[in-house]
Each structure stands twice: as C-alpha cells, then as structure tokens.
Amino acid sequence: MDFGGFGWAYGAAGIGAGLAAIGAGIGIGRLAGQAMEGIARQPESTADIRGLTIVTAAFIEGVALFAVVVCLLAMIFAGGKIPSGDQSVEVLKAPFEKAKE
C-alpha cells in the first residue's frame, strides 16, 4: 500500500493531537491544583474561584479541541483520507521502510 510519502504527515498529525491532549491535561491539572490552594488560603472566596476555574478550564479544553481538529484536518488534506485499522500501521511504517532502501 503506497501513501505517496504522506506517512510522515499522518504521524506528525497524530503526535500533534496527542501533545495537544497532554498539554490540556497538564494545564487543567495545574489549574485545579492552584484553585484548591487558593480556596484553602481564602475559604470565603470559594464561589469566585470555582467559577473562574470552570471558565478557564473550558478555554483550555477549547484550545485543545481546536488543536486536535487542526491535526485531523492536516491528516485529511495531506493524504486525502484517514486510514483506519491495519492501514494506519502501514501508513506509519511506510517512511521507515523507504528510509531503509
């Protein structure tokens, strides 16, 4: 199965989507930790901190979702289709097999 050298594009799009998800997870984790610390220091401002935390987490998730969509669009436009099942393994192996030649 020949993907015309687009195996790197598929791999890069997958890595980009994964990094976006990891970055969002780290960001929301730090946000929640700092919010808990703020609530522990000033319990009377719990409602304000909780509201700001939810809004900020939504913005972080929005950016992560946008990044994943961009990566998927890059994958679609690079090769014209998204491989599935066994095809995705072949797509990721193709650049390495060409490098061996």
N, C-alpha and C positions, 0 to 999 in steps of 0.2 A: 504494500500500500504506500503510494508516494503522495506526500503532502506538499511537495514543492519547496522544501526548506522552511516551511512555516512551523515546524516543531518547536523552534525557539520561541516564537511568538506565543504559542499555546502555553509553554512552560512559564514564560515571563508573566503572562496574564494570570496564571494560577498562583504564582508566587506573589504577585501584586495583590490579588484578592485575599490571600492568606495573611499577608502583612497588614492589610487594612483591618482585618478582623482582629488580629492580635493587638494592633495599636489601639483599637477601640476598647478592647477588653482591659488593657493596661490603664488606659485613660479613665474609664469608668470605675475601675477598682481604686485608683488613686483618689478620684473624686469622692467616692463613698467613704474611704478612709479618712480623708480630710474633713468631710462633713460630720462624721462621728466624733472626730476630735473637737470640732467646733461646738457641737452640741454638748459634749462633755464639759467644755470650758464655760459655756453660757447656756444652760438649760432653758432659760426663758426665751431664747430666740430659736427654739426648735422648729416652729412652723415656717419661719422665714428661710432657715437653712434648708429644710426639707423641700420647699417649693423651688428654691434656686437649684438645688441638686437635681431635681427631676427635670427641670428645663434644660440644664446644662447636659445632662445625660442624653436627653433627646437630641440635642445638637450634635453631640459626639456620634450617636448612632446614625444620624442623618448623613454626616460626612463619611462614615464607614460604608453605609449603603451606597452612597454616590460613588465611592472608590470601587466597590465591587461591581457596580453596573458598568463603570468605565472599563474595567478589566474584561468583563464579559463582552462588551462591545468591541474592544480591541481584538479579542479572540475570534469573534464572529467575522469582523471585517478583514482580519489577517488571512484567514483561510476559507472564508465563505460559509463555514458550518462549524458547529460544536461537535467534536467527536464524543461518542458515548461507548461505554463498556470496554471491550477489548481494543477498540480503535484508539482510545486515549492512551493506552500503554504503547501502542505502535507510534503514535504521534510523538510521545516523549522520548522514545528510543531512536527515532529517525536521525536527529542531529548527531548523536553519538556514533551511530553506525556509519554515517557519511564521514565523520572525522577519522575513523579507522582506515578508510580507503586511501 
